[in-house]
Structure formats: C-alpha cells, structure tokens
Amino acid sequence: MALAPFRTPGRHGYAVEFSPYLPNRIACATSQHYGIAGCGTLFIIDITPDGRLHPICSYDWNDGLFDVTWSENNEHLAVTGSGDGSVQFWDISQPKGPIKSLKEHTKEVYGVDWSQTRDQHLILSASWDKTVKLWDPLGHQSLATFAGHDHVVYSAIWSPHLPGCFASVSGDHTFKIWNIKRPHAPSIVVPSGNAEVLTCDWCKYDQNLLVVGTVDSRISGWDLRNPRQPVFSLAGHEFAIRRLKCSPHTGSVIASCSYDFTVRLWDFTSPQKLLETIEHHTEFVCGIDFNMHIPGQIVDCSWDEKVMVYTPRCLAQ
C-alpha cells in the first residue's frame, strides 16, 4: 500500500528520515539542480489521519542539503549537512531557521548522524574533505576530527549498540570503525573490494554486523570480529547502491535504494535473498528509511521530486 506522493517541485531528494518521536512525521533534505548548483530545502512532512502527506513547514538554505538526521532528545530538532561545508540545526517549532550553523569542513557535508545510545548526544558529519567531525549539539566547534580516509567520506553512522563507536565509508574503497576516544586512528580498516563505498548501516539486532553498499551495485554484510571477507553478499541492483537501512523490526531485513531508480527489500537469511523490487520512481533514488513505530512502513525520496510512503507487499502483515 502506498500513499499519494509528496512532491518537491524544483528540489531533488537526497535524504529522508522518520521522526524517532512521532510516527507520522518525516524530514526530507533536498537540493536544486540535482545538487550540482543552487540552494537546498528541508521539508517537514506529516502523514495526516486520512493518509495524505502534508507539509507542515519548509526551510531554505543557500546551498544544497545532502542529508538529515533527527535529534534523539528533542522532537523539534533536525540537523542537515550542506554543500557549503556546514552543518545546520533547525528547530521546527520556529518559523525561521536555522537556529545554528557550524562550518569547519572545507567541502560538501554528505552525511550527518545523531547518536542513538542513551548516555550520549553527539553528532557526526561526513565530508568530501576526507574527514569526519564530531559535534556536541550544544557547542559551537567540533570536538574531534577523524582523518583516516584517503578519499571522499560519504557517510558516518553511529553504532546503535556501542557508545562512542561509529563506522565510516569512503571513495577510497574501504570502511572503517572508530572509537571517539581514539580519533587519530580507526580501530578496524576493511578493504571492500575495487569499488567506492557509498553507504552503511548497523544491524539493529547484532552489534558485530555492519552492512555496506558500493558503487558496483553490491550489498555485503561484515562480521567485525572477523572482517577478512563478507558473511553475505546481495546482488540484484543494476547500478550503485545509494543508501541502505537495516530494519528496526526484523534483524535480517534490509532496504536499499539505487541509481537504477529502484528500491529493493532483502532478507539475507532467506534462500532467495531478494524479497521485492519496487519501481515507482523515474530518477535516482537517494534516500530511504524505516518507520520504527509502524512495522513495514518505508519512506523514500528521489531526484524525480517525489517522496513516497508505503508498505511493501513482502513486509505487510
């Protein structure tokens, strides 16, 4: 079942995320001109009781917005990363914004992530300047810079299990595992083959399992206790894996979106692996997320200026 799409005219979707507080609220980060030039807009969208996608507010920035993450301790706060190297903090209870913008990166910020462990409220930003930075949302300068990659860092994602632990993925064909107490060197460095690594996510039910997606259309799972080779590999996409998310409801289910215009659902424990292919976009699909409050519900966004909310057949109860 799919709701009617929400359209973002003149804005191409890069990232989308359900609120961790409100099951009907979504944030979507977008850019003009496919992110090559122009400004960006953050859309805050609610799913109404009658099943429509209704914008409650939007905020413009003077450069493209490439990622968004919700605060884990304030339902009104969202954070975005921009093409001008800055990280913005938006209070959606206020009509104007942002309430704060922090700029230390020298190139595009392509990924932002708010920590999920209860005893920490920290933000990561991943940049084309080859670094990851650590931020306290109450501060005005970064706490640390992680500079172990040799190419663009596309994403840095906190472990939902281990405080102070995160993974980063890069155009240098590796992913790395870091401890924030030791910013000068990663704890683990894993070559992933001969392709840039664009995205990763942690399994929500196994603290040792990291799933990564690469430019060569491959999804692989890695047991970090023995990362010499992947424990599974998923093939089916025709082009680069732009983003993937592990299900918060079923430990073996993964959703991925790709430059092949599709979204795919996988179960890496199932004999057939690929559960479903969804073809409702006409451009690159760049953002995807599971609703942690409603099992089976997914949101995605695309360069075709559409945000879609739906429940794939394979996840319908």
N, C-alpha and C positions, 0 to 999 in steps of 0.2 A: 504494500500500500504506500502511495506517495502523495504528499500534499502538493498543491499547485506551487510552482517555483516562485521564489522571490527574485526579482530582477534588480540588477545593479547597473543601470544604463551608464555607459561610458567608463565603467570600472570593471576591471578583470580580477576575479577572485584568486587570492593566493593562500589564504588560511582561514579556517573556520573552527570554532570550538564551542561546545555546550558549556553552560554555566555549571560549576560544581555545586551551586546552591539551589538554583531554580530550574526545574526540569523542562520548562518551556522557553528558556532564554538562550540565545545564540549570539556570539560575536563573530564578525567576518571582516578580515583585513583585505583590502583591495588596492589596486593601482591603476592609473591611467596608462594607456598605450602599452599594455602588456608588461608594465614595469620598466620599460626602456627609458621613458621620459615622463614628465608631468607629475601630478600630485597623487595623493592616496586618500582613501576614505575608510574609516572604521564604521561599520554598520552594527547596531544593536537591534536584534530582531526577536520578537516574541511569537510563539505559536499560540494563537487565540483558542478559546474553548470550542469554536466552530471549525477549527482546523485550518486556519489561514496563517500565513507568515506575514506579520505586521511589523514594520519598522517603528521602534519607539524613539530612536534618536540616531544621529549620524554625526561624525566629526571628520573634518578635513585636515590634512597635513600637507606641507608643501613639497613632499617627496613621496614616492611610492611606499606603501605599507606591505611588508612581506610575511609577517607572522603576528599572531596574537595569542596571549595566554591570560586566563582569568586569575585573579588573586584567590588564594586559598584561605584567606582570613577576612575578606571584605567583599561582600556580594556586589558592591557597586564599582569595584576597581578592576580595570583591564589594562594590560601592558602590550604595546606593539613595538616592532622593530622596523626601521625605515631605511630607505636607500641613501639617506644623507649621513648614515653612521650613528644615528641617535636612537635612544630608547625612550618611548613616551608612556606616561601614566595618565589614564583617563578615568575620571570619576563620572559615571554615567548618571548620577543624581544631579549633576550640574550641567547647565545648558551649554557652557563653553569649555574648551579644553585645549591642550592637556593641562593638568594641574602641575605637571613637572616634565621636563625633557632633559635627559642626560646624554651628553655626547663625548665619548672618548675614542670610539672606533674611527678608523680613518677611511673605511669603505662600508659598503652596504651591510646592514644587520639583517641576516636572513632567517635567524631563528631566535625565539625567546621562550623561556620555560620557567614557571613558578614551582618551587619545591613543594612536594606533597607530604613529606614527613612532618609529623605534628610539632616537633620541637624546633623546627627551622622555618623561617620565612625569608627565602633568598631567591634571587632571580639569576638566570643565566642568559647571556646574549652571545650568539654565534655570528661571526662576521667573515666577509670576504677578505678582510685584512689578515686572515690566517689565525686569528686568536678567538678565545672565548673569555668573556669577562663575567665576574661575579659581583652582584649588586645586593645591597640591603635596600629594600623599598623606602626606608625612612632616611637613607643617606643621600649624599649629593656627589659622591665619587665612588668608583668601583673599589671593591675590597681586595680583588686579586685579578691577575691576568694570566691565562693559560696559553702558552705559545709553543706548543709541541708539534703543530701540523706544518706541512710544507706547502700547503695549497689552501684554497678557499675552505672555510668551515661552514657547512650548510646547516647543521643542526647540533644542538647540545641538549640532552634530555636527562632530567634527574631520575635516579632510581627511586621507585615508589617504596622500596623496602629498606634501603641502607642510607641513613642520614649522611649527607656530605659526599655522596657518590654520584657521579654522572658519566654519561657516555657522549662522545662527540664523533661526528662523521665528516669526511672531508673529500675534496677532489684529489688528495694525494693517495687514494686507493686504500686508505686504512680507516679503521675506527679505533678509538682509544677510550680507556676507562680511567677516570681521575678521582682522586680524593682531594677535597678542597683544603685539607690541612697540608698538602704537599703540592703546591701549584707549579713547581719547577719541573716536574717530570710525571708523566702518566704512570699509573700502576700497571696497566696492560696495554700493549700495542698489538693490533691484529691486522695483518695484510688480508684484504678481502678479495684479492684477485686483480685482474687487469682493468678495473672499471672504477670510476668515481662513485663514492658512497654518498647518496643524497639524503637518506632518511634512516631513522632507527626508532625503536620503541622497546620498552621492557615488558616482558610477560608479567601480568599482574598476579600470577599465582606461583611463580618460580623466580626467586631472586637472582639465580645464576643464568637465566636465559635472556639474551638480547637478540632482537630480530632486526635485520638491516635490509635496505633496498638499494639497488645500484643502477647505474646508467644502462647496463647491459640487460635490463628487464628481469633481473634475478632477485628473488627474496630468499634470504638464508637465515637460519637460526643458529646461534652460537652459545655453547655452554662455556661460561667464562672460567670454570675450573679446569678446562682442558680445551683451549681455543685453537688448537692446531688445524682443525677442519670443522666445517659446519655439521650440526647434528641433523639438519634437514635443509632441503632446497626446494623452492616452489617456482615452477615455470608455467607461463601462460600469457603474461603481458607481452605485447609486441614492441614496446618502447620503454623508456626509462621509468622507474618507479619514483614518482614524485614525493609521495608521502604514504606512510603506513601507520596503523594503530592496532594495538593488541586489545582484544575485547576485555572490558571490566567484568563481564558476566561468565564467560566460558574461557578457560585458560588456554585452549588450543586454537581459538578462532582469531583470525587476523583479517582486517580490511585494508585494502591497498588501492591507491589511485595512481593514474599514469598519464604520460604524454600520448598514450594510444586512445585517449578520450573515454576510457572505461574505468569503472570501479569493480573490484573483484573481492569475493569473500572466500576465505581458505580455512581449512581445518588440517593442521599439519599432522594430526594423528589419524586422519581418515585415509582409507586406501586411495580414493580418487583425489584427495587434497583440495582441488578447486571445487568449491560448493556452488558458486553462482557468478555470472558475469553480468554487469549492469551497464547498459549503453543508453543513457539518457542525456548525454552531453555531446556537443559538436565541436569542442575545443579541448585543450589540455585540462585535465582535472588535477588541481594543485592542493586542495585541502580536503580533509576528511576527519570525522570524529564520531565516536560512540557516545550516546546519551547514557551516563552512568545511572540515571534514575529510571529509565524506561528500557528494559531489556529488548534488544533487537533494533532499536531506533538509531538511525545514522543520519548525519548531515554531511553534505559535501559542497564544494564550490569549484567553479571552473572559469577559464578565460572566456567562456561564452556568455558571461554576465548573468549567470543563474546560480542561485543557492537552492539546493534540493534537500528536503527532509523526507525520509521513507523508511520502511521496514522491509528488507529483502525477504523474499519467499523462504530462503533457507533458514532465516532467523525468526520467522513468525511462529508464535506459539499456538 
